[in-house]
């Protein structure tokens, strides 16, 4: 007999402004507890050091978390030039130092040009990538280093926001990048290119997929609402599940088409896109889920919302 899931059936997406000093999973569990939600998941880890946009999916919205995991992200970060750490961020042990006083903003801007567009990046040993089922950061904490294959990532934007010279010069950057991009690796590679070492001191995610800091809610806000028994106000902060896929083309079905779609059958839709994934809704506006255009032009269900639980 299956164990009954504890909690209430909460559905929707909470865009959390993750605080620093906690893991993404810890932040998720705090939010899940505050909502007393039966089911929840996050959409890709942020380092404990990092703050900012962390979309959390509750209930039926968890079916669309993969689309957010695959989405582009944006960050603002501060790199310290002249100090390299074991982890590539401010939490790691200092492993090398050099005087960065000779660096100026023009030199740093020129070095950053090499990181724009499609680049090859070797993931940090302190990343969450798994090797033989083990996250690399767990192996790193055991003193084990393994060979990592480089991967191609894309930096759509990488700009200098501010530069502060000195023996430990600092550069503030803004970047927009594809999934799987490690900001700490950019800092480390920039430090290597400049010959002085570097690490991340501040990292704030400003965007994940369609969500920005303007959509984000803090844990203290949720805690205050919970303490005042304002559960309905908390639920109002949840965004509909379809916001996770709102950049996909929309196809609308009649009630009849929706019936067959819910039975798991592909349906013909006039004027549908020729290929790819689509957002599927009834003509009434009710969101059904995500479908995929087949070679014969029909729309096949891929992730559907379950109603009436």
Secondary structure, 3 states (H helix, E strand, C coil): CCCCCCCECCCEEEEEEECCCCCHHHHHHHHHHHHCECCEEECCCCCCCCEEEEEEEEHHHHHHHHHHHCCCEEEEEEEEECEEECCCECCCCEEEECCCCCCCHHHHHHHHHHHCEEEEEECCCCCCCEECCEEHHHHHHCCCCCCCCEEEEEEEEEEEEEEECCCCCEEEEEEEECCCCCHHHHHHHHHHHHCCCEEEEEEEEEEECCEEHHHCECHHHHHHHHHCCCHHHHHHCCECHHHHHCCCEEEEECHHHHHHHHCCCCECCCCCCCCCEEEEEECCCCEEEEEEECCCCCEEEEEECCCCC
